[in-house]
Amino acid sequence: MEPVTTEPAAAKGGQAGDYLTLAKPRLNVLVVATTLAGYYMAAPRGLGWALLLHTLVGTALVASGASAFNQLLEVEADGLMRRTRARPLPSGRIAPGRARAFAIVLSVAGLVQLAVAVNLLAAAVAFVTLLTYTVFYTPLKKRTSLSTVVGGVPGALPPMIGWAAVRENLSIEAWILFCVVFLWQMPHFLAIAWMYREDYKRAGFPLLPIVEPDGGSTGRQAVLYAAALLPVSLAPTAAGMTGNVYLAGAAVMGLGFLALAGRFARFRTAADARRLFFGSILYLPLLWILMVVNRV
């Protein structure tokens, strides 16, 4: 899943800046942060700094490769949307062959680093992330509104990479972290889809706000996922991962997030979509911070 970014007419730093744009560093900060959260929640009191560094760098490389592949596959659509038409590929500043080589090198380098310096399970989860994002989610965006749900899978896997790096397993705690991120993504992306529905329509993406333009289904689904997120966000305490401070904070934040989704569902204005979007941007980092601080 991708948060909104507006690309400059030309990336700063010339061609090096254009390659950096292909890697989508702002998007991948969130990927690395969720990987770090999963790692920390799995780790004993000593973090193991070398293992942590290899985990984060390897994950960042794979995520950057996936971002470059995504832009290769969507170059025509990106050229039709106002917020993406100045990216390096649709603008012609980078040739597709060079972008493909860049994506392959980043992806392979990240997977090898994870397999050799971390463990095979972490590398396997990263490979599934890359595969589901590029082979399934990206092509499906042109075919069905259900692509949003499919895209939630690779978006929710990074904390499992962090967990697998430490524990070398995918226990129930890892799946709880996955579910938290998966459910969070849905209201987040539905708000983006509503805000930029004309741009997505122009590019031919059959997202829910385009398939059902009145926004009723978009609003109801935002509420449904936010409501499901509330009890799931409390599960870390039930699983013995966090204490009561986290439980109380997660409950308050979950209710606030649900209220934003409810307001969006009721009024469906651009302003309410923006409130839900920015609320989602605040919600997840704050939840991770609370989880890390109140880990037991």
Residue, then its C-alpha position, 0 to 999 in steps of 0.5 A: m500500500e502506498p501513501v500519497t506523495t507528490e513527485p517534483a518535476a525533476a528529482k534533486g541531485g540529477q540522475a542520482g536523485d531520480y534513482l532515489t525517487l524510484a526507490k521511494p525512500r519516504l514510503n520505505v521509511l514506514v516499511v523499515a519502522t514497522t520492521l524495527a517494531g517487529y524486531y524489537m517486540a521479538a528481541p530480548r532486552g539486548l537488541g543485537w545491533a549487528l543483526l538489527l542493522h542487517t535486518l533493516v538494510g536488507t528489508a530496505l533494499v528489498a522494499s526499494g526494489a519492489s518500489a522500482f518494479n511497481q513504477l516499471l509496471e505502472v509507467e503508463a498509468d503514472g503518466l496519466m495521473r497529475r501526482t505521478r506524471a513527473r516521476p523518472l519513468p513516465s517523464g523519460r528521465i530514466a530508461p525502463g531497462r536501467a530501471r529494471a536493472f536497478a530494481i533487480v540489483l536492489s531486490v537481489a542484494g536485499l534478499v541475499q543480505l537477509a538470507v546470509a546475514v540474518n536467516l532464511l525465514a526472514a529472507a523468505v518473508a521478504f521474498v513473499t513481500l516482494l512477490t505479492y507486491t509486484v506479481f499480484y497486487t500491482p497488476l490487480k490494481k488495473r483489474t479489480s477494487l479488491s486489489t486494495v485487500v491484496g495489497g494489504v498483505p505485502g504492506a503488513l509483512p514487514p513486522m513479520i520480517g523483524w520478528a523472524a529475524v530474531r525468533e526464527n519463527l512466525s508465532i501467534e505474536a507475529w501474526i498479531l502484528f501482521c493483522v494490526v498493520f493489515l487492518w490499519q491499511m484499509p481505512h488509510f488507503l480508502a481515504i487516499a482513494w477517495m481524495y484522489r479518485e479523479d486521478y485514479k479514474r483517469a489512470g484506469f484504476p477501478l478502485l472502490p470510489i470509482v466503481e461506486p462513486d457515491g462513496g457509500s461502500t467506501g465509507r462503510q468499509a473504512v468503518l468496518y476495518a477501523a472497527a475490526l482494528l480496535p479489538v485486534s490492536l488490544a491483542p498484544t496485551a492479551a498475548g502477553m506482549t504489552g502491559n496495561v498502559y499500552l492497552a489503555g492507549a491503544a483503546v483510546m487511539g482505536l476509538g479515535f480512529l474509528a470516530l474519524a472513519g465514522r465521520f468520513a463514512r457519514f459525510r464523505t467530504a474531501a476534508d473528512a477523507r484528509r482527516l482520516f488519512f492524517g489520523s492514520i499517519l499519526y495512529l500507527p507510529l504512535l501505536w508502535i511507540l506505545m507498544v515498544v515503551n510498554r513491552v513486557 
